[in-house]
Amino acid sequence: MDDRYGTDVLAAGWRESRTRKLERIEASIDVVVEVAGDGFCGAVVGVASGLVELEDRLGRRRFFPLGPGFLVDGVDVVLTPPTVAVATGPKRTASGSFAAPDARARVARASRILVEGRHDAELVEKVWGDDLRAEGVVVEYLQGVDLLPPMLEEDPPSAERRYGVLVDHLVPGSKESRLAAEVLRSRHGAHLKIVGHPFIDVWQCVLPSSVGIPRWPDVPRGVEYKVGVCRALGWPARDQADIARAWQRILASVKSYRDLDPALLGRVEELIDYVTA
């Protein structure tokens, strides 16, 4: 008698028989992988704690969980940890510098770096924190460059206590550039270095591609910048808690110096050199 239905569909293993087996590929260094979910494509540069780090042709790096959801040469695969430990050279910090063998923080210097706000400080800490602790450099925030002159009067710099200042929107003709010029002409200027990036807010120092957006939106005059950005991107912006969550989302996208605009990178390095000289 012809069994038109074949084997018993309720028998053990019937699901597995219809499931396509995916090839298992080790996440070895330089294997080129595409992420099926978002199309990010890059070479494996590291594996740790169940995550694989990929670097694309533009030098951007992102982390993804090992397992299914990857393509190799256009074929669905399961990415697995390498059987041979990934060879690593000297450890680098998030800023790209070589980590010192002894990672203990040194005693804080009298010289320090001043930034405009909490978000600036958190971004500098995330990328340069290891370097700053190794050098004993403290980062303080001013809550606005307008407060720099009174702060200097209250706690003036000296040859043994130099200040490096990072300013947002330091471009010719801006309020910030005029204020910086006045401060540098004052009696404090000899022991002070003021540098800045051209962006209105430190949020823009994070590369849009790292955040997952095509570009930072233009915000009309009269609209608070962070609120305007959130609205343009479709993120909640009802209150300060929403703005804080938006910043944490942006900050979480920063894994290393590769996620930051070069206009910020060079300026922070200048300040570190200045206060540690």
Secondary structure, 3 states (H helix, E strand, C coil): CCCCCCCCCCCCCHHHHHCCCCEEEECCCCCEEEECCCCCEEEEEEEECCEEEEECCCCCEEEEECEEEEEECCEEEEEECCCCCCCCCCCECCCCCECCCCCCCCCCCCCEEEECCHHHHHHHHHHHHHHHHHHCCEEEECCCHHHHHHHHHHCCCECCECEEEEECCCCCCCHHHHHHHHHHHCCCHHHEEEEECCCCCHHHHECHHHHCCCCCCCCCCCCCHHHHHHHHHCCCCCCHHHHHHHHHHHHHCCCCHHHECHHHHHHHHHHHHHHHC
